[in-house]
């Protein structure tokens, strides 16, 4: 299942209930007017391969639960208002091929394990 609504101008936040969409493989909400924290429940979506949440107004930290997205290949959180330490769990995403985090206020170091 793919959920795509780029540039939808939703002016809301991602509901935590989205973490129950277990068959979701792609989530594209880039430039959609979303704000607030990224819900940690997204980490339950182990089948997700592509997550694009760029060009929104997400705040807070990247949830450590993102490490539960074991199939993740693309993670684009660029151009938001995210801050704090990068969760080490990102380095455990062994399938990741594209990680885009620019234009945030993040810090820290990532150590990746490759298969």
C-alpha positions in Angstrom: 0.0 0.0 0.0 1.3 3.5 -0.9 0.1 6.7 0.8 1.1 9.7 -1.3 -0.2 13.3 -0.8 2.7 15.6 -1.6 1.8 19.3 -1.6 -1.6 18.5 -0.2 -1.5 21.5 2.3 -3.0 19.5 5.1 -2.2 22.0 7.9 -2.2 19.3 10.6 0.0 16.6 12.1 0.5 12.9 11.3 -2.0 10.9 13.4 -0.4 8.3 15.6 -2.9 5.8 14.3 -1.0 5.8 11.0 1.4 3.4 12.8 -1.3 0.7 12.4 -1.1 0.6 8.6 1.1 -2.5 8.6 1.0 -3.0 4.8 2.2 0.5 4.0 5.4 0.4 1.8 5.7 4.1 0.8 4.7 7.3 2.7 5.1 10.6 0.8 3.8 13.6 2.6 6.4 16.1 1.3 5.5 19.8 1.3 2.1 19.1 2.8 1.9 21.7 5.5 2.3 19.2 8.3 3.6 20.2 11.7 4.2 18.8 15.2 6.3 15.8 16.2 6.9 12.8 14.0 4.9 10.1 15.7 7.0 7.3 17.2 4.3 4.8 16.1 5.6 5.0 12.6 8.4 2.8 13.9 5.9 -0.1 13.9 5.8 0.0 10.1 8.5 -2.6 9.3 7.4 -2.9 5.7 8.0 0.8 4.9 10.6 1.3 2.2 10.2 5.0 1.4 9.4 7.8 3.8 9.4 11.4 2.4 8.4 14.0 5.0 10.5 16.9 3.6 9.5 20.5 3.4 7.0 20.6 6.3 7.2 22.1 9.8 7.9 19.0 11.9 9.4 19.8 15.3 11.1 17.9 18.1 13.5 14.9 17.7 13.6 12.1 15.3 12.0 9.3 17.2 14.3 6.4 18.0 11.6 4.0 17.1 12.5 4.7 13.4 14.9 1.9 13.9 11.9 -0.5 13.7 11.5 0.4 10.0 13.8 -2.5 9.0 12.9 -2.4 5.3 13.6 1.4 4.9 15.5 2.4 1.9 14.7 6.1 1.6 14.3 8.5 4.5 13.9 12.2 3.6 13.2 14.5 6.6 14.9 17.5 5.0 13.7 21.1 5.4 11.8 20.8 8.7 12.4 22.2 12.2 13.7 18.9 13.7 16.3 19.3 16.5 18.4 17.3 18.9 20.6 14.3 18.7 20.4 11.9 15.8 19.1 8.6 17.1 21.7 5.8 16.9 18.9 3.5 15.6 19.2 5.2 12.2 22.6 3.5 11.9 21.0 0.1 12.3 18.8 0.5 9.1 20.9 -1.8 7.0 18.7 -1.4 3.8 19.0 2.4 3.7 20.3 3.8 0.4 19.2 7.5 0.8 19.2 9.5 4.0 18.4 13.2 3.6 18.4 15.3 6.7 19.6 18.8 5.7 17.9 22.1 6.8 17.1 21.0 10.3 18.9 21.6 13.6 20.2 18.1 14.2 23.5 17.1 15.8 25.5 13.9 16.5 27.2 11.2 14.6 25.8 8.2 12.8 27.5 4.8 12.6 26.1 2.5 10.0 26.3 -1.3 9.9 26.3 -2.7 6.3 25.4 -6.2 5.3 
